């Protein structure tokens, strides 16, 4: 028998009946129970309807992490519309470009310029109706529409291929190892694909979602202890900053309640993953690889990883293959472009707005990542094809150099790019955000013990601001373009690369 599916709004109503007084979501000490969340989103949905939101419409959600974000999404779903989350920190041109792509019915925000699209705050919409009665059950034809700037900085929308439906059964196991009645900590941005998915899964599972308004390394540990959390999602940048807290700080918090830590969204340096496995145990640390497109997913546990250091696991959803430039599958151990496809006969998992997928015959699609499989079907990532640097005919994968550089204790974050060179084609340039005094010579000596000579940076540039965003993403193409433009406009003295120190 096929599992019964119900809308996200109907699932919240069901939970509000069964566990009405249990905390659903908490942020900065303010909590809403499942009953309160259901009733408040009923009235908020009516406010949205009065402003013209109907089934099938996109609604841009330009809100920071918090209760308002969660309420906005469920109010949108209750009208059969689609939340389209967006970062509130985007510069105005990129914000405008994404909203233009979405062409939303309206924008829920906090004063962002939305052009011709009407924009309202959550409080303005809530003031339109105080009717908390249940609404007719409507299913959104598209569950979500996340924005992606990609490595090129050209925005696109990734609309989910399926409707806003979830399993009706309260006994259904979680795809992310959550437990009904458990506590999930989310310090990641909710506008990002992974954070958004974890928010949705937590509520649909009937667990307690604890949102951090912004990432704070010690604050994460404090939240785990305070709420006796059993589940957390982090990106590797967050893991690095938590790990580099003083040992006395880390040991001051009781995190023994934590049973599952998921990390994804960016490559995790092996040294960092090994450190977390040693700290939290091999059965707690979990990783998945895939994209917002969801054609295919691989998974690996910490216990498996110890035997397959660096792997992102075996395929558990859909299919993956590594292909050469001729479009032929490569043998184990050979690096090529990773192609994915959904299981034959299954429905489409996504569609783009503002972009076209890179495809091959028979339904294979690429996200632009490079990697290889071992003989047992475990996948290893190299880097994105667009980020790969050709140095004197040799391929250099930035993620490998960045992982080695981030082993240096003072390095907070970094990005490796290639700058044009008449002799070698490209020279490796390191952009580094450090804590405390560090010299290029110290970093060069550190890397020389870990990398072959042609992979070593020829120049270092120190910056004060974090290089990766809140979701752990880095836009190497944009960083490279900025520096090349600078080189052309202001030639450095003596021909030295810009930013060399």
C-alpha positions as CSV (number, residue, x, y, z in Angstrom):
1,X,0.0,0.0,0.0
2,X,1.3,3.4,-0.9
3,X,2.0,5.7,2.1
4,X,-0.7,8.3,2.5
5,X,0.6,11.8,1.8
6,X,-0.7,15.1,3.2
7,X,0.1,18.8,2.7
8,X,2.5,20.6,4.9
9,X,-0.4,22.6,6.3
10,X,-2.4,19.5,7.1
11,X,0.6,17.9,8.8
12,X,1.0,21.0,11.0
13,X,-2.7,20.8,11.9
14,X,-2.3,17.1,12.7
15,X,0.7,17.8,15.0
16,X,-1.2,20.7,16.6
17,X,-3.8,18.2,17.6
18,X,-1.6,15.4,18.8
19,X,1.2,17.4,20.5
20,X,-0.4,20.9,20.8
21,X,1.6,21.9,23.9
22,X,5.0,20.6,22.8
23,X,7.6,23.3,21.7
24,X,7.7,23.5,17.9
25,X,10.2,26.3,17.4
26,X,12.4,28.4,19.7
27,X,14.7,31.4,18.9
28,X,16.5,33.5,21.4
29,X,14.4,32.1,24.3
30,X,11.0,32.7,22.7
31,X,9.1,29.5,21.9
32,X,6.0,28.6,20.0
33,X,4.2,25.3,20.7
34,X,2.8,23.3,17.8
35,X,-0.7,24.6,18.7
36,X,0.5,28.2,18.7
37,X,2.4,27.8,15.4
38,X,-0.7,26.3,13.7
39,X,-3.0,29.0,14.9
40,X,-0.6,31.9,14.2
41,X,0.1,30.7,10.7
42,X,-3.7,30.4,10.0
43,X,-4.2,34.1,10.7
44,X,-1.0,35.1,8.8
45,X,-2.1,33.1,5.8
46,X,-5.3,35.1,5.8
47,X,-3.3,38.3,5.7
48,X,-1.3,37.0,2.8
49,X,-4.5,36.0,1.0
50,X,-5.9,39.5,1.4
51,X,-2.7,40.8,-0.4
52,X,-3.4,38.5,-3.3
53,X,-1.4,35.4,-2.6
54,X,-3.0,32.3,-4.2
55,X,-2.2,28.7,-5.0
56,X,0.8,28.3,-7.2
57,X,2.3,31.8,-6.5
58,X,5.8,32.4,-5.4
59,X,6.3,34.5,-2.3
60,X,9.8,35.8,-1.6
61,X,10.8,35.4,2.1
62,X,13.6,37.9,2.8
63,X,13.8,37.4,6.6
64,X,16.7,36.5,8.9
65,X,16.7,33.4,11.0
66,X,13.9,33.5,13.5
67,X,10.3,32.7,14.3
68,X,9.0,35.0,11.6
69,X,10.8,33.0,8.9
70,X,9.2,29.8,10.0
71,X,5.7,31.3,10.4
72,X,6.0,32.9,7.0
73,X,6.8,29.6,5.2
74,X,3.9,27.7,6.8
75,X,1.4,30.5,6.1
76,X,2.5,30.5,2.5
77,X,2.1,26.7,2.3
78,X,-1.3,26.8,3.8
79,X,-2.4,28.9,0.8
80,X,-0.9,26.4,-1.6
81,X,1.8,28.9,-2.5
82,X,5.6,28.4,-2.6
83,X,8.2,30.0,-0.3
84,X,11.2,31.4,-2.1
85,X,13.7,32.2,0.6
86,X,16.5,34.7,0.0
87,X,19.4,36.0,2.0
88,X,18.8,39.4,3.7
89,X,22.5,40.2,3.3
90,X,22.6,40.2,-0.5
91,X,23.8,43.3,-2.2
92,X,20.9,45.3,-3.8
93,X,21.7,44.3,-7.4
94,X,21.7,40.6,-6.7
95,X,18.6,40.8,-4.5
96,X,16.8,42.6,-7.3
97,X,18.0,40.0,-9.9
98,X,16.6,37.1,-7.9
99,X,13.3,38.8,-7.2
100,X,13.0,39.5,-10.9
101,X,13.5,35.8,-11.7
102,X,10.9,34.8,-9.0
103,X,8.3,37.4,-10.0
104,X,6.6,36.8,-6.7
105,X,3.1,37.7,-5.6
106,X,4.8,39.8,-2.9
107,X,7.9,40.0,-0.7
108,X,7.9,39.3,3.1
109,X,10.8,41.3,4.4
110,X,12.2,44.0,6.7
111,X,12.4,47.0,4.4
112,X,14.4,45.5,1.5
113,X,13.9,47.4,-1.8
114,X,11.7,45.1,-3.9
115,X,11.2,47.2,-7.0
116,X,7.6,46.9,-8.4
117,X,6.8,43.9,-6.1
118,X,4.8,44.8,-2.9
119,X,6.8,44.2,0.3
120,X,5.4,43.7,3.7
121,X,6.8,42.8,7.1
122,X,5.4,39.9,9.0
123,X,3.7,42.2,11.5
124,X,2.0,44.2,8.8
125,X,0.6,41.0,7.3
126,X,-0.4,39.6,10.7
127,X,-2.3,42.8,11.5
128,X,-4.7,42.2,8.6
129,X,-6.5,39.2,10.3
130,X,-6.9,37.8,13.7
131,X,-8.9,34.8,12.5
132,X,-7.0,31.7,13.7
133,X,-9.6,29.2,12.5
134,X,-8.4,26.4,10.1
135,X,-8.3,27.1,6.4
136,X,-9.3,24.7,3.6
137,X,-6.5,22.2,2.9
138,X,-4.5,23.2,-0.2
139,X,-1.3,21.6,-1.4
140,X,1.4,23.8,-3.0
141,X,2.2,22.4,-6.5
142,X,5.8,23.4,-5.9
143,X,7.2,22.8,-2.4
144,X,10.0,25.4,-2.5
145,X,12.1,27.7,-4.7
146,X,15.6,28.3,-3.4
147,X,17.9,30.9,-5.0
148,X,21.5,30.1,-6.0
149,X,24.2,32.5,-7.1
150,X,26.4,29.6,-8.1
151,X,30.2,29.9,-8.5
152,X,29.7,32.4,-11.4
153,X,27.5,34.8,-9.4
154,X,24.7,34.6,-12.0
155,X,21.5,34.0,-10.0
156,X,19.1,31.2,-10.7
157,X,16.1,29.7,-8.9
158,X,15.8,26.0,-8.2
159,X,12.2,25.0,-7.9
160,X,11.4,21.6,-6.4
161,X,9.9,19.2,-8.8
162,X,7.3,17.9,-6.4
163,X,4.4,19.4,-4.4
164,X,4.3,20.3,-0.8
165,X,3.5,16.9,0.6
166,X,4.8,14.8,3.4
167,X,4.0,11.4,5.0
168,X,0.8,11.4,7.0
169,X,2.0,8.8,9.4
170,X,3.5,10.0,12.7
171,X,5.6,6.8,12.9
172,X,7.4,7.4,9.6
173,X,11.2,7.4,10.2
174,X,13.1,10.5,9.3
175,X,15.3,10.7,6.2
176,X,17.7,12.8,8.4
177,X,17.7,10.6,11.6
178,X,15.5,13.0,13.6
179,X,13.2,11.8,16.3
180,X,9.7,12.9,17.1
181,X,10.0,14.8,20.4
182,X,13.7,15.3,19.8
183,X,15.5,18.6,19.6
184,X,17.2,19.9,16.5
185,X,19.7,22.8,16.6
186,X,19.9,25.0,13.4
187,X,22.6,27.6,13.4
188,X,22.8,27.6,9.6
189,X,20.9,30.1,7.5
190,X,17.3,29.1,6.8
191,X,17.4,30.7,3.3
192,X,20.0,28.1,2.2
193,X,18.9,24.8,0.6
194,X,20.2,22.6,3.4
195,X,19.0,24.9,6.3
196,X,15.6,25.2,4.7
197,X,15.2,21.5,4.3
198,X,16.3,20.8,7.9
199,X,13.7,23.3,9.1
200,X,11.0,21.6,7.2
201,X,12.0,18.1,8.2
202,X,12.2,19.1,11.9
203,X,8.6,20.5,12.0
204,X,7.1,17.7,9.9
205,X,8.7,15.1,12.2
206,X,7.2,16.8,15.3
207,X,10.5,17.6,16.8
208,X,11.6,20.8,18.6
209,X,13.4,23.3,16.2
210,X,15.9,25.6,18.0
211,X,17.1,28.3,15.7
212,X,20.2,30.4,16.3
213,X,19.7,33.9,14.8
214,X,23.4,33.8,13.7
215,X,26.2,31.4,14.0
216,X,28.3,31.7,17.2
217,X,30.7,28.9,18.0
218,X,30.3,28.9,21.7
219,X,26.6,29.7,21.4
220,X,26.1,26.4,19.5
221,X,27.6,24.4,22.3
222,X,25.5,26.3,24.9
223,X,22.3,25.6,22.9
224,X,23.1,21.9,22.8
225,X,23.5,21.8,26.5
226,X,20.6,24.1,27.3
227,X,18.0,22.2,25.2
228,X,19.6,18.7,25.5
229,X,19.7,18.6,21.7
230,X,20.1,15.2,20.0
231,X,20.5,16.5,16.4
232,X,22.4,19.3,14.7
233,X,23.3,20.5,11.2
234,X,26.6,22.4,10.6
235,X,28.6,23.4,7.6
236,X,32.4,22.8,7.7
237,X,33.2,26.5,8.3
238,X,31.1,26.3,11.4
239,X,32.8,23.1,12.5
240,X,36.2,24.7,12.1
241,X,35.3,27.6,14.3
242,X,33.8,25.4,17.0
243,X,36.9,23.1,16.9
244,X,39.2,26.1,17.3
245,X,37.6,27.3,20.5
246,X,39.9,26.9,23.5
247,X,39.8,23.4,24.9
248,X,38.6,24.8,28.2
249,X,35.6,26.4,26.5
250,X,34.7,23.2,24.6
251,X,34.9,21.0,27.7
252,X,32.8,23.4,29.7
253,X,29.7,22.3,27.9
254,X,27.8,19.0,28.2
255,X,27.0,17.9,24.7
256,X,26.5,14.2,25.5
257,X,22.8,14.4,24.4
258,X,23.9,14.9,20.8
259,X,23.4,11.7,18.7
260,X,23.6,13.0,15.1
261,X,25.6,15.7,13.5
262,X,25.0,16.2,9.7
263,X,27.5,18.2,7.6
264,X,27.1,19.0,4.0
265,X,26.9,22.0,1.6
266,X,30.7,22.3,1.2
267,X,33.7,20.0,1.3
268,X,34.9,19.1,4.8
269,X,38.7,19.0,5.3
270,X,39.7,15.4,6.3
271,X,41.6,16.6,9.4
272,X,38.5,18.5,10.6
273,X,36.2,15.5,10.0
274,X,38.5,13.2,11.8
275,X,38.6,15.6,14.8
276,X,34.8,15.7,15.1
277,X,34.6,11.9,14.7
278,X,37.0,11.6,17.6
279,X,35.1,14.1,19.7
280,X,31.5,13.0,19.0
281,X,32.0,9.4,18.0
282,X,31.9,7.6,14.6
283,X,28.2,6.9,14.7
284,X,27.2,10.5,15.2
285,X,28.9,12.2,12.3
286,X,27.0,11.9,9.1
287,X,27.6,13.4,5.6
288,X,25.7,13.6,2.3
289,X,26.6,14.8,-1.1
290,X,24.1,16.1,-3.7
291,X,22.5,19.3,-4.7
292,X,19.3,21.3,-4.3
293,X,18.3,19.6,-7.6
294,X,18.0,16.3,-5.7
295,X,18.5,14.0,-8.7
296,X,20.8,11.7,-6.6
297,X,22.4,11.6,-3.1
298,X,25.3,9.8,-1.6
299,X,25.8,9.2,2.1
300,X,28.5,8.1,4.5
301,X,28.7,7.6,8.2
302,X,31.7,8.5,10.3
303,X,32.5,4.8,10.9
304,X,32.6,4.2,7.2
305,X,34.6,7.3,6.6
306,X,37.4,6.1,8.9
307,X,38.0,3.3,6.4
308,X,37.4,5.6,3.4
309,X,39.1,8.8,4.4
310,X,37.9,11.7,2.2
311,X,34.9,9.9,0.7
312,X,31.4,11.3,0.5
313,X,29.9,7.9,0.5
314,X,27.9,5.6,-1.7
315,X,24.8,6.5,-3.7
316,X,21.5,6.0,-1.7
317,X,19.1,7.9,-4.0
318,X,19.2,8.0,-7.8
319,X,22.3,7.3,-9.8
320,X,25.7,8.8,-10.2
321,X,28.6,8.2,-12.7
322,X,32.0,9.8,-13.3
323,X,32.6,10.6,-17.0
324,X,35.5,11.8,-19.1
325,X,35.3,14.6,-21.6
326,X,34.2,12.1,-24.2
327,X,31.0,11.3,-22.3
328,X,32.2,7.8,-21.4
329,X,32.1,6.4,-17.9
330,X,35.6,6.3,-16.2
331,X,37.1,3.4,-14.4
332,X,37.5,3.5,-10.6
333,X,40.2,5.9,-9.5
334,X,40.0,8.1,-12.6
335,X,39.0,11.8,-12.0
336,X,36.2,13.1,-14.2
337,X,33.0,15.1,-14.1
338,X,30.2,13.7,-11.8
339,X,26.9,13.2,-13.5
340,X,23.6,12.4,-11.7
341,X,20.2,11.3,-12.7
342,X,17.0,10.4,-10.9
343,X,15.8,6.8,-10.6
344,X,14.2,5.7,-13.9
345,X,10.5,6.3,-13.8
346,X,10.5,8.7,-10.9
347,X,9.1,12.2,-11.3
348,X,11.2,15.2,-12.0
349,X,13.0,16.5,-8.9
350,X,13.5,20.2,-9.9
351,X,13.4,22.8,-12.6
352,X,15.5,25.9,-13.1
353,X,14.5,29.5,-13.6
354,X,17.2,31.6,-15.2
355,X,19.5,28.7,-16.1
356,X,19.8,25.5,-18.1
357,X,21.1,22.2,-16.8
358,X,24.2,20.6,-18.3
359,X,23.0,17.4,-19.7
360,X,24.0,14.3,-21.6
361,X,21.8,11.7,-23.2
362,X,19.8,9.2,-21.1
363,X,18.9,11.8,-18.4
364,X,22.4,12.4,-17.0
365,X,23.0,15.9,-15.5
366,X,26.0,17.6,-14.1
367,X,26.3,20.1,-11.2
368,X,29.8,20.9,-12.3
369,X,31.7,18.8,-9.6
370,X,34.7,16.6,-10.3
371,X,35.5,13.4,-8.5
372,X,36.1,9.7,-8.8
373,X,34.7,6.4,-7.5
374,X,36.7,3.7,-5.8
375,X,36.3,0.0,-6.7
376,X,33.6,-0.4,-4.0
377,X,31.4,2.4,-5.2
378,X,32.5,5.1,-2.7
379,X,32.6,8.6,-4.2
380,X,35.4,11.1,-3.7
381,X,35.2,14.8,-4.7
382,X,37.9,16.7,-6.4
383,X,36.4,20.1,-7.0
384,X,34.1,22.0,-9.3
385,X,35.1,22.0,-13.0
386,X,34.8,25.8,-13.1
387,X,37.1,26.1,-10.1
388,X,39.9,23.8,-11.3
389,X,43.2,25.6,-12.0
390,X,45.5,24.5,-14.8
391,X,49.1,25.2,-13.8
392,X,51.8,24.3,-16.4
393,X,49.5,21.5,-17.7
394,X,48.7,20.1,-14.3
395,X,45.3,20.2,-12.6
396,X,45.1,21.9,-9.2
397,X,41.9,21.5,-7.2
398,X,41.4,24.5,-4.9
399,X,39.6,22.5,-2.3
400,X,42.7,20.3,-1.7
401,X,44.9,23.4,-1.2
402,X,42.3,25.0,1.0
403,X,41.9,22.0,3.2
404,X,45.7,21.9,3.8
405,X,45.8,25.6,4.5
406,X,42.9,25.4,7.0
407,X,44.9,23.0,9.1
408,X,47.1,25.9,10.1
409,X,45.6,26.9,13.5
410,X,45.3,30.7,12.8
411,X,43.5,30.3,9.5
412,X,39.8,31.1,9.9
413,X,38.9,30.7,6.2
414,X,40.5,30.8,2.8
415,X,40.0,30.6,-0.9
416,X,42.4,29.5,-3.6
417,X,42.2,31.0,-7.1
418,X,44.3,31.0,-10.2
419,X,45.7,34.3,-11.6
420,X,46.8,34.5,-15.2
421,X,50.5,33.9,-16.0
422,X,52.2,34.0,-19.4
423,X,54.5,31.1,-18.5
424,X,52.4,28.6,-16.6
425,X,49.0,29.7,-17.6
426,X,48.0,30.3,-14.0
427,X,49.7,31.0,-10.7
428,X,48.1,29.8,-7.4
429,X,46.9,32.7,-5.2
430,X,45.7,32.3,-1.6
431,X,43.2,34.6,-0.1
432,X,43.3,34.1,3.7
433,X,41.4,35.3,6.7
434,X,43.5,34.7,9.8
435,X,43.2,35.2,13.5
436,X,46.4,36.7,15.0
437,X,49.7,37.6,13.4
438,X,50.7,35.2,10.5
439,X,53.3,35.7,7.8
440,X,53.2,34.3,4.2
441,X,56.4,32.5,5.0
442,X,54.8,30.6,7.8
443,X,51.9,29.5,5.6
444,X,54.2,28.6,2.8
445,X,56.3,26.4,5.1
446,X,53.2,24.7,6.4
447,X,51.9,23.9,2.9
448,X,55.3,22.7,1.7
449,X,55.0,19.8,4.1
450,X,51.6,18.8,2.7
451,X,51.5,19.5,-1.0
452,X,53.6,18.9,-4.1
453,X,55.4,22.0,-5.4
454,X,53.1,22.9,-8.3
455,X,50.1,23.1,-6.0
456,X,51.8,25.7,-3.7
457,X,50.5,29.3,-3.7
458,X,52.9,31.8,-5.3
459,X,51.2,34.7,-3.4
460,X,49.2,35.3,-0.3
461,X,46.6,38.0,0.4
462,X,45.3,38.6,3.9
463,X,41.8,39.9,4.3
464,X,39.8,40.9,7.4
465,X,36.4,39.7,6.5
466,X,35.2,36.0,6.3
467,X,35.7,34.5,2.9
468,X,32.8,32.0,3.0
469,X,29.2,33.1,3.6
470,X,26.9,31.8,6.3
471,X,26.2,28.7,4.4
472,X,29.9,27.9,4.0
473,X,30.0,28.8,0.3
474,X,32.8,30.6,-1.5
475,X,32.5,32.2,-4.9
476,X,35.9,31.7,-6.4
477,X,35.0,33.0,-9.8
478,X,33.9,36.3,-8.4
479,X,37.0,36.6,-6.2
480,X,39.2,35.8,-9.3
481,X,37.4,38.4,-11.5
482,X,37.8,41.1,-8.8
483,X,41.5,40.5,-8.6
484,X,42.1,40.3,-12.3
485,X,40.2,43.6,-12.7
486,X,42.4,45.1,-10.1
487,X,45.6,43.8,-11.8
488,X,44.5,45.5,-15.0
489,X,43.6,48.8,-13.5
490,X,46.5,49.0,-11.1
491,X,49.6,47.1,-12.2
492,X,51.5,46.0,-9.1
493,X,55.1,47.2,-8.7
494,X,57.9,45.0,-10.1
495,X,55.3,42.7,-11.7
496,X,54.4,41.0,-8.3
497,X,50.9,39.6,-8.1
498,X,48.3,41.8,-6.4
499,X,47.9,40.9,-2.8
500,X,51.3,39.2,-2.5
501,X,52.8,39.6,1.0
